[in-house]
Amino acid sequence: MDLSAYAEHAVRLVNTEQPARGEDLLRSPDDVPALIAPVRRIPSRVTDGDVARLRSVRTRLRAVFTAAAAGREADAVATLNGLLAEFPVHPRLTGHDASPWHLHLAGDAVGAAEGFAAIAGMGLAVQLTTHGIDRLGVCQALPCRNVFLDLSANRSRRHCSDRCASRANVALYRARRRAREPQPDRHT
């Protein structure tokens, strides 16, 4: 079982908010199933309290990525440790949907927000300890502030997606081209 893969759930939660664009994809209980479904069964009842709790966790997870990207390792670790303490993992063996016995990190009795937070926090902690804190990044293509996990061989990823990388490269190219163009003489 690759626990570091659960770090992607932290990325998915953080990226439900795009502050520079004023977008929030986690507004109501109806938005929670799309976030949680890939990780665990959706509880029969998702409340506004779950949404508020997930938003709070999202803010703290963003702080982990932001601190890591800024080289503030101690801040990132302290924030993540706080999340791990607040949302402990409750592992249990399960077999469902004709699959063999396997491990779930949060039992079904755990609420929607708590279970997702435990899984995302644990995955991020395993990712950090296995691959290093410098693998947590924030997209450098403005205005995007999405977070990502740098799984590149040479630790060189700076953007959350190919789209943002292309947009940033085009902007740099245009800026260099403008800098090379002769400036009109304004005194004639």
Stockholm file with secondary structure:
# STOCKHOLM 1.0

chainA/1-188         MDLSAYAEHAVRLVNTEQPARGEDLLRSPDDVPALIAPVRRIPSRVTDGDVARLRSVRTRLRAVFTAAAAGREADAVATLNGLLAEFPVHPRLTGHDASPWHLHLAGDAVGAAEGFAAIAGMGLAVQLTTHGIDRLGVCQALPCRNVFLDLSANRSRRHCSDRCASRANVALYRARRRAREPQPDRHT
#=GR chainA/1-188 SS CCGGGGHHHHHHHHTTEEGGGTEESCCSGGGHHHHHTTTSCCCSCCCHHHHHHHHHHHHHHHHHHHHHHTTCHHHHHHHHHHHHHHSCCCCEEECCTTCCCEEESSCTTSCHHHHHHHHHHHHHHHHHHHHCGGGEEECCSTTCCCEEECCCTTSCCCSSSHHHHHHHHHHHHHHHHHHHSCCCCTTC
#=GC SS_cons         CCGGGGHHHHHHHHTTEEGGGTEESCCSGGGHHHHHTTTSCCCSCCCHHHHHHHHHHHHHHHHHHHHHHTTCHHHHHHHHHHHHHHSCCCCEEECCTTCCCEEESSCTTSCHHHHHHHHHHHHHHHHHHHHCGGGEEECCSTTCCCEEECCCTTSCCCSSSHHHHHHHHHHHHHHHHHHHSCCCCTTC
//
